[in-house]
Amino acid sequence: MCGIVGYIGKDNAKKVVIDGLAKLEYRGYDSAGIALLDRGNLEIEKIAETEDKKKSKILQLDEMVGDKYKDAKVAIGHTRWATHGAPSVLNAHPHISNDGKVAVVHNGIVENYAELREKLLEKYNIHCKSETDTEVIAQLLSVFCAGGMNPAEAMLEATSMMKGAYAIAAIYEGDETEIVGYRKDAPMIVCHTDEGSFIASDMTAVLKYTKDVYFLEDDEMVICRADSMDIFDRNMNKVQKKAFHVDWSIEAAEKGGYDHFMLKEIHDQPTVLGDTLSRRLTSDGSIKLDGIKLSLEDLNNIDKIYIVACGTAYHAGLIGKHLIEKWAKIPVEVDVASEFRYRDPLVDDRTLFVAVTQSGETLDTLMALREAKSKGARVLSIVNVVGSSIARESDDVFYTWAGPEIAVASTKGYTTQLMCLYLIALHMGLLKGTITDEYAKGIIGELKAVPEKVERLLEKERDIAELAKEIYKKELIFYIGRGLDASVALEGSLKLKEISYINSFAIAAGELKHGTIALMDKDTIVFALATQDELAEKTLSNIVEVAARGAYVVAITKEKNEFFKKESDRVLFIPECFDEVSPLLSIIQLQLIAYFVAKEKGENIDMPRNLAKSVTVE
Ligand code: G6P
């Protein structure tokens, strides 16, 4: 989704902002732009459609601007993920007011923009030029300033008229002293260093300068100056905040020699899974959960758990349901956040709401959390980004410690979410006495062995690359499985869809015969997951059924299940493990399949079309 960067200070503002935008490319965007104050003059450069589709638009924007404005010390920039109006130079940000006095970048949606446009026209005879919702902000700010308000007052006035979600940064012609920022329901971080003050949508844009950042809360405004930075509430009272220290290294957000971030992040998994686990184990091997204060008494007061998330995180939640119900014997419902928030869910103070989210900023998940909280639920979140909105608004936060995830298709984000869910489910089971210490130790032993088993799978990635060459031209690929495998199938299918654009579908293997099997023929590929001992033979029967209709079957099963070779065209083995932990291994094979198929097709793996890493609008 849209990314914002703003800088005011002693360095070359154009360079700082363009570098920052390059770091935000991963969020997903289709056009970009920058506004600078050059000797007080407001200058704007934007880029949308480009000849060279393979080359980064930010790089092309940088080349387009060239050596111009190198003395500018104030700039705001933007990567736009189109919502209102097609990707075009006209619709790209920054937007400038008709009098040329105010430039604005914005992330979010101004829901009542049509009404505000009418007001601008009727009252001030101002016609908006673009199709965007954002332009009204620039026009309103300029109208209020022309009426005598200062930039901060104008921002408060404009935002008092706006409905929706917005993170905004604005600069003014002739005023090289400040950038004014505002946040409501859209992420914004700010920081101040010896080099100056920065505004950004997330911390990856500023990691080069500092690891201490402030998160704006809803309805807070920031005034950034070269030598200071102040945060205010809507009454213009200064807000004192604690900085969040982020221990991500700059290298962690770089490709490190891999062709793509996605491949690098797949290969990060042995390390990050080891970290996520070991930080929560004491020297005697028992579980010690940081960030979660749930006591036995709290658990006894919970009748039901809702796990709510979007996309990949939702798929992690499905595995979490199996684990919590099995080990802690508490009923769990899993829901996608965009559905949960509008269906008046049965939530009260005896509900535990668990949000799972890599970014901690997904708007639907955040709004679902607020809905649950307003009904009295306790909120526990499993989050990767430290200090993100969802982390800050939760009663208990369990960090996944995956490090920055840059590729749009989540890999290490997902597996570390699973690792957290294993630990939380075990913790709940132990507290409630529904599992024994011995049983938990057995599972922990298995979890400890996961990083090394993932390494073993990654060592064989060439085999998957070969398989990808055989299947990348196919147009329909199914993923089937039973039990935990059915949930992993959903994630495997999503990975493929996201980056290879092949039509793919995941279904519980037992459900095939109720309709979907009608689609099977000699052109279909079926990935059949069969890692659950008790269900393996049943899945084998489903393999036989689809093979009989001509489908090409790739089975994924444990090393001991050699007999799958007879009924399948290919078998991908995972190391022996307890059934419960197999998702952490089988998904590695499916991540690699998606990656190598997309690579064979020559797709833009890290930034697939139409997708955004962090979805901060509805
Ligand atoms: C987007 C991303 C997915 C992610 C989903 C939820 O769709 O492309 O990779 O799973 O949002 O994001 P979250 O940050 O809440 O986990």
Residues whose N, C-alpha, C, O or C-beta is under 5 A from the ligand:
A	BS01	G6P	C310 G311 T312 A313 V356 T357 Q358 S359 G360 T362 V408 A409 S410 A612 K613 V615
